[in-house]
Amino acid sequence: MEYPIYTVLGILVIIYLFFLMLNRNKSKKRKSKKFMEDYRREDRKEKEN
């Protein structure tokens, strides 16, 4: 352990990359879902009138 600062920075980079990959996977799952699939605004407006 001649250079402890480089060891600490290396560990922080590894943790950062881990969280980056984790968040990327979660966002892909969110994007794959159909957003507001059954939402029909026009139908609701017609019923109110």
C-alpha positions as CSV (number, residue, x, y, z in Angstrom):
1,M,0.0,0.0,0.0
2,E,2.4,2.6,-1.2
3,Y,-0.2,4.9,-2.7
4,P,-3.4,4.8,-0.5
5,I,-5.0,7.7,-2.3
6,Y,-4.9,5.8,-5.6
7,T,-6.5,2.8,-4.0
8,V,-9.3,4.9,-2.5
9,L,-9.9,6.7,-5.8
10,G,-9.9,3.3,-7.7
11,I,-12.6,1.9,-5.3
12,L,-14.7,5.1,-5.7
13,V,-14.5,4.7,-9.5
14,I,-15.6,1.1,-9.3
15,I,-18.6,2.0,-7.1
16,Y,-19.5,4.9,-9.5
17,L,-19.4,2.6,-12.5
18,F,-21.5,0.0,-10.6
19,F,-24.3,2.5,-9.8
20,L,-24.1,3.9,-13.4
21,M,-24.8,0.5,-14.8
22,L,-27.5,-0.2,-12.3
23,N,-29.3,3.0,-13.1
24,R,-29.0,2.4,-16.9
25,N,-30.7,-1.0,-16.5
26,K,-33.6,0.5,-14.5
27,S,-34.1,3.2,-17.1
28,K,-34.2,0.7,-19.9
29,K,-36.9,-1.2,-18.0
30,R,-38.9,2.0,-17.6
31,K,-38.6,2.9,-21.3
32,S,-39.7,-0.6,-22.4
33,K,-43.1,-0.3,-20.6
34,K,-45.8,1.3,-22.6
35,F,-46.5,4.7,-21.0
36,M,-50.2,5.4,-20.2
37,E,-51.3,2.5,-22.5
38,D,-55.0,2.6,-21.6
39,Y,-55.4,6.3,-21.2
40,R,-58.1,7.8,-23.4
41,R,-58.6,11.5,-22.8
42,E,-61.0,12.0,-25.7
43,D,-63.5,9.4,-24.4
44,R,-63.6,11.1,-21.0
45,K,-64.3,14.5,-22.5
46,E,-67.1,13.2,-24.6
47,K,-68.8,11.6,-21.6
48,E,-68.7,14.9,-19.7
49,N,-70.4,16.9,-22.5
